[in-house]
């Protein structure tokens, strides 16, 4: 059986500069929500905070209205993995684990990023899981940068390195069927990026490729189910889950993590493109 032809759009450096603007808006919205996460706040409150930051920057929430999604963010609590719908009645409690996924469109270009945070005093084991997911995301981004630099990288090198970092971090379930994706003038583009697999397969990693890398891991089984709301994905066994994400773009002199305020410098060092300005801001 022949595999479907992928429609992978490579971006110019100028287009990636525009994506950086959207990425900074997303970063600012996530920072504002992170500061507001305390016991007693509702996920609807966080949604309102994010939407205000996005619209005040002259951008538009990517998620709101996307295939009918009713909110500007996804807020997934505890056993919810992704696509949780914010609600006034969903009030955060001490010890909850919260994943916040946010997207914005600025000048027609998308940014997409997610964080997982604890609410108040949180079980250290849960915070460790969130850290492992974050480390795995950065391992995947670094693999993409190295593969593009040496001209031998393939898409599943990202998947392999994400999985390798998760396995190194502990006994976690890697959620199947969900993963990263291409991004640009649409929030979801080819190719799909799995969080597990063998290296050396799939399309070449080359300058102009922009991807959202997003590991999703659980404290138990990787199996999930979708709730009757048609959006919220939860672990089948009720175990806690973590989800993190950054948008990254490959250039001929490195990688640019467009949704990281520092472009990825703190985690990637010399792999980060020299084109990136030393200082960025949402206002730019």
HELIX and SHEET records of a PDB file:
HELIX    1   1 UNK A   13  UNK A   36  1                                  24    
HELIX    2   2 UNK A   43  UNK A   56  1                                  14    
HELIX    3   3 UNK A   66  UNK A   68  5                                   3    
HELIX    4   4 UNK A  124  UNK A  150  1                                  27    
HELIX    5   5 UNK A  155  UNK A  169  1                                  15    
HELIX    6   6 UNK A  265  UNK A  268  1                                   4    
HELIX    7   7 UNK A  269  UNK A  271  5                                   3    
SHEET    1   A 3 UNK A  60  UNK A  61  0                                        
SHEET    2   A 3 UNK A  97  UNK A 106 -1                                        
SHEET    3   A 3 UNK A  73  UNK A  77 -1                                        
SHEET    1   B 3 UNK A  60  UNK A  61  0                                        
SHEET    2   B 3 UNK A  97  UNK A 106 -1                                        
SHEET    3   B 3 UNK A 109  UNK A 118 -1                                        
SHEET    1   C 3 UNK A  80  UNK A  82  0                                        
SHEET    2   C 3 UNK A 233  UNK A 235 -1                                        
SHEET    3   C 3 UNK A 224  UNK A 226 -1                                        
SHEET    1   D 3 UNK A 173  UNK A 174  0                                        
SHEET    2   D 3 UNK A 216  UNK A 218 -1                                        
SHEET    3   D 3 UNK A 241  UNK A 243 -1                                        
SHEET    1   E 5 UNK A 189  UNK A 193  0                                        
SHEET    2   E 5 UNK A 180  UNK A 182 -1                                        
SHEET    3   E 5 UNK A 210  UNK A 213 -1                                        
SHEET    4   E 5 UNK A 246  UNK A 251 -1                                        
SHEET    5   E 5 UNK A 254  UNK A 257 -1                                        
END                                                                             
